Structures are given as structure tokens and as C-alpha cells.
Amino acid sequence: MNALYYVILILFVLVCFLLVSIILMQSSKTGGMGSAMTGNVLNSAFGGEAADKLLVKTTAILAALFMIFAISLNVISTPGSLNISTSTSDPILDRNKLEDIEPVINVPVQLEETKKDSL
């Protein structure tokens, strides 16, 4: 189970880097990072519309893989963590009750008499 966790973790990090790079390569209306990084390489290789469609499909696939890997990393227990079962016969409200705690310091409390204002 330890090896599976690390394989999924490595694939998750790889998908994260690929997702960021593909998003930055997409052309925007103002020509931002997509035109600065790739220039006309994608447009000349695939054509203008085909390059955008390819990047959008790749982004969707990588986003789906990102979600799958994130959920699977959450489900799989981390190696070295303690497996604590939370299913006990006591209800959760009874488990969270504080035990009777004796006070450490006894502070005497004096009741003050109420004074009437002279006004």
C-alpha cells in the first residue's frame, strides 16, 4: 500500500505541473502568456482553431485526472499514519464529554452588598 501511495503522489504532482503549463499555453483574447511562450508553433502545427481545441481537450483531461488523483490520495491512508478506528459503541456526544475535574485553586467568593445611590 505504501508504494501505491507514492506512485499516485508522483503522478499527482506531474499532472499538476502539466495542468499549469497547458493552461499557460492557451491563447487568450489579449495574447498573454500563450503567445509569449509558444509563439506561433502550435498555430502553425495544428492551425489556429485546432490548437485551441487540442489545448482545451488536454486541459479537461488533466483536470479530471487531477480530481481523481486528489480524491484517491485522500482515500488512501498516508504511510506511517496510525489507523485509528472511530467506530465505538459510545455515541459521539458521550465521547466528547469532559470528565469531572476538581478545581486546582479554590478562590473564595464574597457577595457584595448592593449599595444604593444617593442621587
Residue pairs with C-beta under 8 A, 6 or more apart in sequence:
1 76
1 77
1 79
2 79
4 76
5 73
5 76
5 77
5 78
5 79
6 79
8 69
8 72
8 73
8 76
9 73
11 65
11 69
12 66
12 69
12 70
12 73
15 62
15 65
15 66
15 69
16 66
18 62
19 59
19 62
19 63
19 66
22 55
22 58
22 59
22 62
23 59
24 33
24 34
24 37
25 33
25 34
25 37
25 38
25 42
25 55
26 34
26 52
26 55
26 56
26 59
27 34
27 35
27 51
27 52
28 34
42 51
42 54
42 55
43 51
45 51
46 54
77 83
88 95
